[in-house]
Structures are given as C-alpha cells and as structure tokens.
Amino acid sequence: MRGQRMGMGRPWIELYLLLLIAEKPAHGYELSARLDDFEVPVFGVGQMGNLYRVLSNLEEMGLIISEWDTEETGPARKIYKITTPGLEYLKNAEIRIRRFRENIDGFLKRLDGLMKI
C-alpha cells in the first residue's frame, strides 16, 4: 500500500521531525530525505516550503532550536536540534501513540471478525 498514506496530517509530520532531529540534528533537506523512512515524501519547492513552516512552528513552540552551519562548503545551512521540552513532548506523544495503536489493533481485530462472516 505504498503511496496510500493515512493519518499523515501535520501532527504526525511534527512527531516524525522531532524524532528524526532527536536521533541526529540535521538541516531541512536532510530531514526531507529521512522522512521517506516513514513514507512521507517531500519533493518540490511547495512541499519544502511546508516542511520549513512546520520546522519554524516547532522552533516557535520551543521544541527545537536552529543554528547556522557555516563550516561546510557552500551556503550556510540551518541545523535543527531538539530541546529538552522537545524530548519531553516526544515522551508524552509515545503514551498517546501506544493508546492509538491499541485502538487500531482493536479495530483490525473487529474488522477481521467481520470479514470472516
């Protein structure tokens, strides 16, 4: 079912980005490539703009910070890093996601029962 994504709204993308940044600080284009791990494709100028808006929002919320990396060749890049509140946000999200998974498991079990009729 690749390409058919459910629940890929902004809250999920925020969580994916927080997780990726917690694993390894990165710049926007690297994050866009790593989002593919979750089958969230980011391509084109418009979608990159959306990605940067989400990153900006996470920064405004104090969940990440950014610093300019001028050490590499080429233009300076913003590197995003997670903050302590960002890690706490992820921990709290884990509880909600586990409950959501239990709900989905219950749904699938009932659906399996229905399909056997």
Residue frames as a rotation matrix with the C-alpha (Angstrom) as fourth column:
MET 1
0.562 0.827 0.000 0.00
0.827 -0.562 0.000 0.00
0.000 0.000 -1.000 0.00
ARG 2
-0.436 -0.779 -0.451 2.94
0.702 -0.608 0.371 2.32
-0.563 -0.155 0.812 -0.51
GLY 3
-0.924 0.069 0.376 1.73
0.210 -0.730 0.650 5.70
0.319 0.680 0.660 -1.61
GLN 4
0.124 0.983 0.134 -1.61
0.122 -0.149 0.981 5.37
0.985 -0.105 -0.139 0.18
ARG 5
-0.827 -0.524 -0.205 -0.99
0.305 -0.111 -0.946 7.11
0.473 -0.845 0.251 3.49
MET 6
0.413 0.910 -0.036 -3.48
0.475 -0.182 0.861 7.52
0.777 -0.373 -0.507 6.28
GLY 7
0.852 0.035 -0.523 -3.03
0.511 -0.273 0.815 9.95
-0.115 -0.961 -0.251 9.13
MET 8
-0.142 -0.964 0.226 -0.22
0.984 -0.162 -0.072 11.94
0.106 0.212 0.971 7.53
GLY 9
0.781 0.480 0.401 -1.50
0.426 -0.877 0.221 15.20
0.458 -0.002 -0.889 8.88
ARG 10
0.306 -0.679 0.667 0.67
-0.342 -0.732 -0.589 17.91
0.889 -0.048 -0.456 10.34
PRO 11
0.623 -0.099 0.776 0.72
-0.776 0.044 0.629 16.45
-0.097 -0.994 -0.050 13.89
TRP 12
0.880 -0.315 0.355 2.28
0.299 0.949 0.101 13.24
-0.369 0.018 0.929 12.58
ILE 13
0.551 -0.706 0.445 4.84
0.464 -0.184 -0.867 15.09
0.694 0.684 0.226 10.49
GLU 14
0.455 -0.361 0.814 5.76
-0.690 -0.721 0.066 17.18
0.563 -0.592 -0.577 13.54
LEU 15
0.749 -0.141 0.647 6.33
-0.458 0.596 0.660 14.00
-0.478 -0.791 0.382 15.54
TYR 16
0.812 -0.483 0.329 8.36
0.584 0.668 -0.462 12.40
0.004 0.567 0.824 12.75
LEU 17
0.453 -0.654 0.606 10.53
0.040 -0.664 -0.747 15.51
0.891 0.363 -0.275 12.51
LEU 18
0.548 -0.232 0.804 11.05
-0.822 -0.330 0.465 15.64
0.158 -0.915 -0.371 16.27
LEU 19
0.850 -0.212 0.482 12.08
0.010 0.922 0.388 12.00
-0.526 -0.325 0.786 16.29
LEU 20
0.690 -0.598 0.408 14.48
0.633 0.226 -0.740 12.46
0.350 0.769 0.534 13.37
ILE 21
0.393 -0.532 0.750 16.02
-0.327 -0.843 -0.427 15.57
0.860 -0.077 -0.505 14.93
ALA 22
0.700 -0.119 0.704 16.34
-0.687 0.160 0.709 13.80
-0.197 -0.980 0.030 18.30
GLU 23
0.852 -0.389 0.351 18.18
0.420 0.907 -0.014 10.95
-0.313 0.160 0.936 16.56
LYS 24
-0.248 -0.941 0.232 20.52
0.917 -0.151 0.369 13.33
-0.312 0.304 0.900 14.73
PRO 25
0.175 0.253 -0.951 20.49
0.032 -0.967 -0.252 17.12
-0.984 0.013 -0.177 14.30
ALA 26
-0.383 -0.229 0.895 20.06
0.842 0.312 0.440 17.94
-0.380 0.922 0.073 10.63
HIS 27
-0.820 0.131 -0.558 19.22
-0.309 -0.921 0.238 20.58
-0.482 0.368 0.795 8.04
GLY 28
0.014 0.989 -0.150 15.92
-0.683 -0.100 -0.724 20.74
-0.731 0.112 0.673 6.17
TYR 29
0.218 0.077 -0.973 16.90
-0.926 0.331 -0.182 18.87
0.308 0.941 0.143 3.02
GLU 30
-0.811 -0.515 -0.278 18.41
-0.381 0.825 -0.418 16.03
0.444 -0.234 -0.865 5.02
LEU 31
-0.681 0.633 0.366 15.24
-0.292 0.224 -0.930 15.83
-0.671 -0.741 0.033 7.11
SER 32
0.215 0.794 -0.569 13.12
-0.904 -0.059 -0.424 15.74
-0.370 0.605 0.705 3.96
ALA 33
-0.184 -0.356 -0.916 15.12
-0.707 0.695 -0.128 12.74
0.683 0.625 -0.379 2.72
ARG 34
-0.970 -0.245 -0.012 14.88
-0.159 0.664 -0.731 10.97
0.187 -0.707 -0.682 6.08
LEU 35
-0.326 0.929 0.175 11.09
-0.759 -0.147 -0.634 11.46
-0.563 -0.340 0.753 6.18
ASP 36
-0.012 0.282 -0.959 10.95
-0.865 0.479 0.152 8.89
0.502 0.831 0.238 3.42
ASP 37
-0.933 -0.328 -0.150 11.64
-0.189 0.799 -0.571 6.28
0.307 -0.504 -0.807 6.17
PHE 38
-0.650 0.759 0.034 8.03
0.089 0.120 -0.989 6.92
-0.754 -0.640 -0.146 7.21
GLU 39
-0.443 0.424 0.790 6.72
0.894 0.271 0.356 7.05
-0.063 0.864 -0.499 3.63
VAL 40
0.592 0.508 -0.625 6.32
0.444 -0.853 -0.274 10.82
-0.673 -0.116 -0.731 3.83
PRO 41
-0.061 -0.649 0.758 7.68
0.998 -0.057 0.031 12.08
0.023 0.758 0.652 0.51
VAL 42
0.525 0.115 -0.843 8.79
0.216 -0.976 0.001 15.69
-0.823 -0.183 -0.538 0.37
PHE 43
-0.404 -0.629 0.664 9.62
0.847 0.016 0.531 16.99
-0.345 0.777 0.526 -3.07
GLY 44
0.049 0.368 0.928 9.31
0.770 -0.606 0.200 20.24
0.636 0.705 -0.313 -4.91
VAL 45
-0.762 -0.401 0.508 9.54
0.121 -0.859 -0.497 23.80
0.636 -0.318 0.703 -3.73
GLY 46
0.021 0.875 0.484 5.99
-0.575 -0.385 0.722 23.91
0.818 -0.293 0.495 -2.35
GLN 47
0.771 0.264 -0.579 6.40
0.219 0.745 0.631 20.88
0.598 -0.613 0.516 -0.13
MET 48
-0.263 -0.904 -0.338 9.82
0.810 -0.016 -0.587 22.07
0.525 -0.428 0.736 1.08
GLY 49
-0.570 0.140 0.810 8.16
-0.271 -0.962 -0.025 25.35
0.776 -0.234 0.587 1.99
ASN 50
0.565 0.824 0.050 5.60
-0.400 0.220 0.890 23.43
0.722 -0.523 0.454 4.04
LEU 51
0.432 -0.494 -0.755 8.38
0.707 0.705 -0.057 21.47
0.560 -0.509 0.653 5.73
TYR 52
-0.651 -0.734 0.194 10.17
0.485 -0.599 -0.638 24.69
0.584 -0.321 0.745 6.71
ARG 53
-0.138 0.686 0.714 6.90
-0.559 -0.649 0.516 26.12
0.818 -0.327 0.473 8.07
VAL 54
0.792 0.395 -0.465 6.49
0.090 0.678 0.729 23.05
0.603 -0.620 0.502 10.29
LEU 55
-0.015 -0.888 -0.459 10.11
0.874 0.212 -0.438 23.39
0.486 -0.408 0.773 11.46
SER 56
-0.650 -0.174 0.740 9.54
-0.021 -0.969 -0.246 27.08
0.760 -0.175 0.626 12.17
ASN 57
0.369 0.873 0.320 6.44
-0.502 -0.103 0.859 26.25
0.782 -0.477 0.400 14.19
LEU 58
0.662 -0.197 -0.723 8.34
0.559 0.772 0.301 23.62
0.499 -0.604 0.621 16.21
GLU 59
-0.468 -0.883 0.040 11.00
0.686 -0.391 -0.613 26.23
0.558 -0.259 0.789 16.88
GLU 60
-0.368 0.433 0.823 8.42
-0.408 -0.870 0.276 28.81
0.835 -0.234 0.497 17.98
MET 61
0.721 0.679 -0.136 7.00
-0.233 0.423 0.876 26.19
0.652 -0.600 0.463 20.37
GLY 62
0.263 -0.725 0.637 10.47
-0.965 -0.204 0.165 25.75
0.010 -0.658 -0.753 21.87
LEU 63
0.860 0.142 0.491 10.67
-0.202 0.977 0.070 22.08
-0.469 -0.160 0.869 20.86
ILE 64
0.425 -0.789 0.444 13.69
0.905 0.376 -0.199 22.57
-0.010 0.486 0.874 18.59
ILE 65
0.495 -0.365 -0.789 16.35
-0.112 -0.927 0.358 25.20
-0.861 -0.089 -0.500 18.05
SER 66
0.820 -0.292 0.492 18.31
0.562 0.250 -0.788 26.05
0.108 0.923 0.369 14.95
GLU 67
0.330 -0.804 -0.495 21.87
-0.016 -0.529 0.848 27.19
-0.944 -0.272 -0.187 14.40
TRP 68
0.863 -0.092 -0.497 23.60
-0.504 -0.214 -0.837 28.26
-0.030 0.973 -0.231 11.22
ASP 69
0.474 -0.736 0.484 26.26
0.435 0.673 0.598 25.83
-0.765 -0.073 0.639 10.00
THR 70
0.863 -0.237 -0.445 28.90
-0.475 -0.679 -0.560 27.79
-0.170 0.695 -0.699 8.11
GLU 71
0.073 -0.914 0.400 31.69
-0.536 0.302 0.788 25.20
-0.841 -0.271 -0.468 8.36
GLU 72
0.081 -0.001 0.997 30.72
0.600 0.799 -0.048 23.12
-0.796 0.602 0.066 5.32
THR 73
-0.919 -0.394 -0.004 31.41
0.212 -0.504 0.837 24.25
-0.332 0.768 0.547 1.78
GLY 74
-0.455 0.776 0.436 28.62
0.634 -0.061 0.771 26.06
0.625 0.628 -0.465 0.02
PRO 75
-0.160 0.469 0.869 25.94
-0.350 -0.850 0.394 28.27
0.923 -0.241 0.301 1.51
ALA 76
-0.886 -0.091 0.454 25.24
-0.462 0.107 -0.880 28.28
0.031 -0.990 -0.137 5.24
ARG 77
-0.280 0.805 -0.523 22.53
0.042 0.554 0.831 25.87
0.959 0.210 -0.189 6.36
LYS 78
-0.002 0.391 0.920 20.25
-0.956 -0.270 0.113 25.88
0.292 -0.880 0.374 9.37
ILE 79
-0.650 -0.191 -0.736 20.84
0.016 0.964 -0.265 22.82
0.760 -0.184 -0.623 11.54
TYR 80
0.265 0.845 0.464 17.90
-0.664 -0.189 0.723 21.84
0.699 -0.500 0.512 13.73
LYS 81
-0.785 -0.499 -0.367 18.45
-0.018 0.610 -0.792 20.37
0.619 -0.615 -0.488 17.21
ILE 82
0.243 0.902 -0.358 15.92
0.416 0.237 0.878 19.09
0.877 -0.362 -0.317 19.73
THR 83
-0.342 -0.251 0.905 15.46
-0.641 -0.643 -0.420 20.80
0.687 -0.724 0.059 23.10
THR 84
-0.999 0.012 0.044 14.66
-0.028 0.595 -0.804 19.30
-0.036 -0.804 -0.594 26.49
PRO 85
-0.271 0.963 -0.008 10.99
-0.543 -0.160 -0.825 20.32
-0.795 -0.219 0.566 26.09
GLY 86
0.046 0.244 -0.969 11.07
-0.976 0.218 0.008 18.68
0.213 0.945 0.249 22.65
LEU 87
-0.770 -0.369 -0.521 12.24
-0.253 0.925 -0.282 15.40
0.586 -0.086 -0.806 24.19
GLU 88
-0.832 0.529 0.164 9.51
-0.094 0.157 -0.983 15.65
-0.546 -0.834 -0.081 26.83
TYR 89
-0.039 0.824 -0.566 6.95
-0.894 -0.281 -0.348 16.28
-0.446 0.492 0.748 24.09
LEU 90
-0.261 -0.145 -0.954 8.12
-0.720 0.688 0.092 13.09
0.643 0.711 -0.284 22.34
LYS 91
-0.987 -0.122 -0.109 7.84
-0.015 0.729 -0.684 11.08
0.163 -0.673 -0.721 25.57
ASN 92
-0.484 0.875 0.006 4.28
-0.348 -0.187 -0.919 12.30
-0.803 -0.447 0.395 26.10
ALA 93
0.030 0.462 -0.886 3.45
-0.999 -0.008 -0.038 11.54
-0.025 0.887 0.462 22.47
GLU 94
-0.789 -0.382 -0.482 4.66
-0.416 0.909 -0.039 7.98
0.452 0.170 -0.876 23.00
ILE 95
-0.816 0.542 0.199 1.87
0.040 0.396 -0.918 7.38
-0.576 -0.741 -0.344 25.52
ARG 96
0.043 0.872 -0.489 -0.76
-0.616 -0.362 -0.699 8.76
-0.786 0.331 0.522 23.12
ILE 97
-0.157 -0.165 -0.974 0.64
-0.957 0.270 0.109 6.76
0.245 0.949 -0.201 20.19
ARG 98
-0.977 -0.197 -0.087 0.65
-0.165 0.945 -0.283 3.50
0.138 -0.262 -0.955 22.15
ARG 99
-0.443 0.892 0.092 -3.01
-0.030 0.088 -0.996 4.08
-0.896 -0.444 -0.013 23.09
PHE 100
0.148 0.457 -0.877 -3.78
-0.884 -0.337 -0.325 4.87
-0.444 0.823 0.354 19.46
ARG 101
-0.604 -0.451 -0.657 -2.06
-0.705 0.687 0.178 1.66
0.371 0.571 -0.733 18.37
GLU 102
-0.911 0.339 0.235 -4.18
0.099 0.734 -0.672 -0.33
-0.400 -0.589 -0.702 20.85
ASN 103
-0.024 0.935 -0.354 -7.27
-0.379 -0.336 -0.862 1.32
-0.925 0.113 0.362 19.38
ILE 104
0.005 -0.055 -0.998 -6.18
-1.000 0.012 -0.006 0.44
0.012 0.998 -0.054 15.84
ASP 105
-0.918 -0.359 -0.166 -5.40
-0.351 0.933 -0.076 -3.15
0.182 -0.012 -0.983 16.90
GLY 106
-0.585 0.779 0.226 -8.92
0.079 0.332 -0.940 -3.43
-0.807 -0.532 -0.256 18.34
PHE 107
0.183 0.621 -0.762 -10.38
-0.739 -0.424 -0.523 -2.02
-0.648 0.660 0.381 15.14
LEU 108
-0.337 -0.412 -0.846 -8.45
-0.900 0.405 0.161 -4.51
0.276 0.816 -0.508 13.00
LYS 109
-0.977 0.016 0.214 -9.47
-0.079 0.900 -0.428 -7.42
-0.200 -0.435 -0.878 15.20
ARG 110
-0.166 0.986 0.006 -13.12
-0.060 -0.004 -0.998 -6.50
-0.984 -0.166 0.060 14.85
LEU 111
0.191 0.175 -0.966 -12.69
-0.923 -0.304 -0.238 -5.97
-0.335 0.937 0.103 11.11
ASP 112
-0.788 -0.507 -0.350 -11.08
-0.586 0.792 0.172 -9.41
0.190 0.340 -0.921 10.78
GLY 113
-0.754 0.565 0.335 -14.08
0.145 0.640 -0.755 -10.90
-0.641 -0.520 -0.564 12.59
LEU 114
0.174 0.841 -0.513 -16.44
-0.419 -0.408 -0.811 -9.10
-0.891 0.356 0.281 10.25
MET 115
-0.095 -0.287 -0.953 -14.60
-0.995 -0.004 0.100 -10.29
-0.033 0.958 -0.285 7.15
LYS 116
-0.956 -0.287 0.068 -14.92
-0.289 0.957 -0.024 -13.93
-0.058 -0.043 -0.997 8.27
ILE 117
-0.260 0.944 0.203 -18.69
-0.179 0.160 -0.971 -13.72
-0.949 -0.289 0.127 8.14
